[in-house]
Amino acid sequence: MLCPTPSRATDMTSARTTSRTWVLVLLLAVATSACGPRTKQQRQAYGEKRTDEATLLLNEATNHLRELNADRAEPVLAKAKEVLAHPDVDLSPEGEMLRSELAELQARVPRVREEKVRREKQAVAERERKELESRVEKQRDAVVEAMFAVNEALDALEAKDAGSAQVTAASDAIQRTRERLKAGKELEAKDEDYGASARSTERKLEQAEARLKQGRRVIDFVSGPLGGSQEAPELEKKARKEKDLAARLSLYTEVRDRHRLCASEAEKLLSEMPELARSPLPVKGRPMVLKAVVMGCKKKAGLTQRAVVKLEKARVKWEKAQAKREKAREKMEKLKAAREKAREAAKQKALARKRK
């Protein structure tokens, strides 16, 4: 606490002489004389005490700034500034150094704020990056798993026992993979590597669609025209045992038509997919090459056509004989009717003679 100067005391005394007693003036004078002016040594000691206090405050502020806590550092620096502002600090050896340190710390405050904002943004970016990596990894695994199912389903299409169930399974697997890709569409723009992977998967799915189309086409042929042709021998065996000419001709015609359909569809399939010329078809039993199927079905259709032609000639001959027999029958019916009519006339004539 600083003692008031005599001049200040006199001014205060004169200002209040009319309302205060001489006792107050005496007490003020005694207080003034008791404090008296301080020595340089006392002022230096007091300055060092304040520098010690300022040192603690600056250390505290430094720790706050090191922790990027400018909000806590600012009031501490303000207090340190107030402490170092006392003129007695000039007498301390550390006074100037501490004021310089204070200035440096005050200059660091805005930089610390900027650094804190930068680190917070960096932390947010890092968190978002890790979240994105996690989502991308999960999405990539899901697509890989779905694509693996597609490849398995496509391989099953080429098995000997492949049928409509395998076609449906492959189609469903491709659809599921497309849905997986669609679910992660937003990630393609956010992660370049995943975007490239997704585009690669799209191309693979296009190839898978082509294989599925080919597999479906082959299976339809195998289960349809080719299957019908393979069942033709049983019909032919039945036709040979058939006694009725019309029924036998109908059976042989069906056998021929099955072989013809097999040959035409095989040729069409071969034109659509030339690579099947030497590839075995997924047929139970003996593997069959499409080119050989074309030749075999054509040959069987030709042989069966001979039987059909022969039976058609026999049918024409039978129909002619049948027509001739029908004509003879009609003639006999007419003769019979004429005789019956003649008898009836003779009978009526005889009855008429008897009445006379």
C-alpha angles and dihedrals in degrees: 000000000000119000117235117252120246092248091055090048092051091050091051091047094050092047093055103033093108095055105029132065128245087250091070091050090051093050091049091050091050091050091050094050091046095056098043123164117316123236124245090249091056092048091049091051091049090049092052090050089055092046089053089052090047091050091057091048093049091049090051091049090048090055091049091050091047086056089048090244101139092161091064094039096055099065090044091052090048090054090047090052090052091050093048092047092075110108092228088068087072088069092057117092090224097047099094093042092051092048089051090050090049091053091050092049092048089051089051094057098081091041090051090051090051091046091051091051090046092050092046090052089045090050091050090048091048091049091049090047092053091046089050091048090051092049092046092049091049091047093046091051090050092051093046090050092049092047091050088056089051092054092047091050092049091050089052089056089066095052119111093245095048116140144147092307091060091047091052092046092052093046091050092048091053091048092050091052091051089051090050090053091047091052090058097041094117091055092062092072094042098049117040094195093052090046090057090046091050092051089050090051090050090056090048090051090052088054089046090053089053091050090047091051090049092046092048091048093050093045091049089052094046094047093040124033096008092046090049090051091050090053092051096088090065090052090048091052089051091048092055090056094046113108097192109087095211093049091047091050090049091053094048090048090054091049090051093047091051092053091046092051090048091052096046094046091046090053091048091049091048091053091050094047112024090176088074091067090095102015117103115242121237094256125147113250119006114025112246129208114216095229090054090048090056092052094043095050092046091051093048091046089053093049093047090048089062090057090047092051091048092049092046089054090048089049091051091049091047091048091051091049089046090051091049091050090048090051092050090048092051090050091051090048090053092048090048091050091049092051091048090051092049091050091049090051092049090049093051090048091052091051090051093054091051092055090056 
